[in-house]
């Protein structure tokens, strides 16, 4: 019974789940808000570890076109962060004696899996201490600890259960609450589009130049400007609607246009579509629309991603092979 709510809520077992002798597998995603991150679980120097992992892994672009020297390899950093969260949810981190290990999901130049190996932490608050990344069978300390303590090596994270869910069906209808998506994600909307729509009534700035406090106030003012004039919202909604139709034509031409992404918030995989919203550059992709398939067989727009968000979330599933989501051409915000 939930006694915190005004109305009593009682969870009841159905007759089918009360059969004696049945084994019920624990749902590790029962509370998806409770995320344990790698830095909470282990004492690890992330910057050094990410550099090591980058040097071991099959060569790949792990940064955007404009790099932040204070935050190198942001794609790989986010990849490692959310891969660990997913592995925790799937109970795929292995423990044996004084050691723990997990599969990073990356491979070396010979396509051999790269593992992360840990031992018990005796000094810090985190329960584990990072030893190193390794490939099974190599001569490093971490590799020996891995094979000496684990008869079965850790499995990689699993994102796709049904491949039909990651192939966009252009015949299905799409439901979008544009007003909600625009206002709730005003900080992700293309600056040029907002400038065109708000011309003469509000000066649109580059938010990257503002402090956190200034950003909050700025976006609230911008949100109020759009809400006060439904015509502005209608114009943006119409443009985004046309961009969706163009994206659907593009998917029909090349199915790889729709890219699967992992959404850590609800521990699920969605599809993203490219939206071209720059009037002066009609082929330029501005943002990505996140779509989910409903049980009734329709698509519902969930939110929008900036391109760096789209790439980071897509890379968790696999390296994007589409012609519109390319790390080298993305400017990170």
Secondary structure as GFF3:
##gff-version 3
##sequence-region A 1 333
A	DSSP	three_ten_helix	15	18	.	.	.	ID=ss1
A	DSSP	alpha_helix	38	41	.	.	.	ID=ss2
A	DSSP	beta_strand	42	43	.	.	.	ID=ss3
A	DSSP	alpha_helix	46	56	.	.	.	ID=ss4
A	DSSP	alpha_helix	74	89	.	.	.	ID=ss5
A	DSSP	beta_strand	94	96	.	.	.	ID=ss6
A	DSSP	beta_strand	99	107	.	.	.	ID=ss7
A	DSSP	beta_strand	113	120	.	.	.	ID=ss8
A	DSSP	beta_strand	128	135	.	.	.	ID=ss9
A	DSSP	alpha_helix	141	149	.	.	.	ID=ss10
A	DSSP	three_ten_helix	163	166	.	.	.	ID=ss11
A	DSSP	beta_strand	174	175	.	.	.	ID=ss12
A	DSSP	alpha_helix	178	184	.	.	.	ID=ss13
A	DSSP	three_ten_helix	186	188	.	.	.	ID=ss14
A	DSSP	alpha_helix	191	198	.	.	.	ID=ss15
A	DSSP	three_ten_helix	207	209	.	.	.	ID=ss16
A	DSSP	alpha_helix	212	228	.	.	.	ID=ss17
A	DSSP	alpha_helix	230	253	.	.	.	ID=ss18
A	DSSP	three_ten_helix	255	257	.	.	.	ID=ss19
A	DSSP	beta_strand	259	263	.	.	.	ID=ss20
A	DSSP	beta_strand	268	275	.	.	.	ID=ss21
A	DSSP	beta_strand	287	293	.	.	.	ID=ss22
A	DSSP	beta_strand	299	305	.	.	.	ID=ss23
A	DSSP	alpha_helix	307	317	.	.	.	ID=ss24
A	DSSP	three_ten_helix	327	329	.	.	.	ID=ss25
###
